Amino acid sequence: MASFRAQPLIRAIEADPALEERFTSDPVLHFDEDRETYVARHVAAVLPTPALLTLDGRWLEGGGPEYDHMFQSCLDGLPGDTMVVRVLYHS
């Protein structure tokens, strides 16, 4: 991890407040993974919404990689003729 943080890009981000704000306080989270992991993480985050109502009536809320993976697995497991409705607002 120390050698990763010594790279010019990471040092530049950590030295510039505007860049650090863009990448949060830990830029390593954005660059410390291989391409396959990076792509998989971003693909898994495309569809999930803050909550999911399953076909069996469960209301699931969450966030983060585990929730995104569960959300995607739930969609992948649906029959091909299932209609999925995305609600952007609920009260």
N, C-alpha and C positions, 0 to 999 in steps of 0.2 A: 504494500500500500504506500509506503514512503517513496519508492521509486516512481510510482504512478503520480503522486502529488508533486514530484520534482519536475514533471514535464512542463514546458513553457506555456502550453494552453491552460493547464490547471493553475499554474502560478499567476498567469495574467488574469484569469477570472477571479481568483481569490484576492488580487491586489486592486481590482477596480470595483468600487461599490455598485456602479450601474450594472456591470456584468454579474456580480455576485447576486444582486437582486433578481436578475433574470433567471439565473440557474439555482436559486436558493442558497442556503448557507453551505451546501455540500455539493459542489459540481461533480464530484466523483460519481454520484448517483446517476448522472446523465451519460457518462463516458466509460464507466468501469464494467462493461459487459461486452461479450462478443456479439457479432452481428446477428446471429440466429436468435439469441436471447432478446436482444433489443427489438427485433422485428416481431417476435412472438408476443412480447409485452405490449407493444403498441397495437398490434392487430387485436389482441384480447380486450383492449380498452375502447375500441371503436363503438360497439353497440351497447354495452351496459348502461343502464340508467340508474338513478339512486335507489330505485325499488323495483321489485319484480313480483307480479301476481302469477303464481303457477297455475297450471290447469287443474290441480287438485285443491285450489283455493288457499294456498299458503301465500302470505304477504311477506316477502323477504326484503330487508333493507341492508345496505352495506356499502362497502367501498374497498378499494385496494385490490391487489393482485389475486388473492384467493376468491374474493367475490366476483371479480371479472371472469376468472376461470370457471367458476360455478355457473355464472350467468350464461357464458358461451356453451358450456356443456349441456345446460338445460335446453338452449335453442337447438343445438346439434342433435339432441335426442328426440325432438318432435317429429311426428310423421310429416311427410312431404306436403300433405294437403292442409296442414295447420295454418290458420291465419294468425299472424302476430300483430298486435296493436300496440303502438308506442304512445303512451300518454305523457305529454310534456308538463302537465300541471294537474295536481289533484289537491283536494282539501278535505 
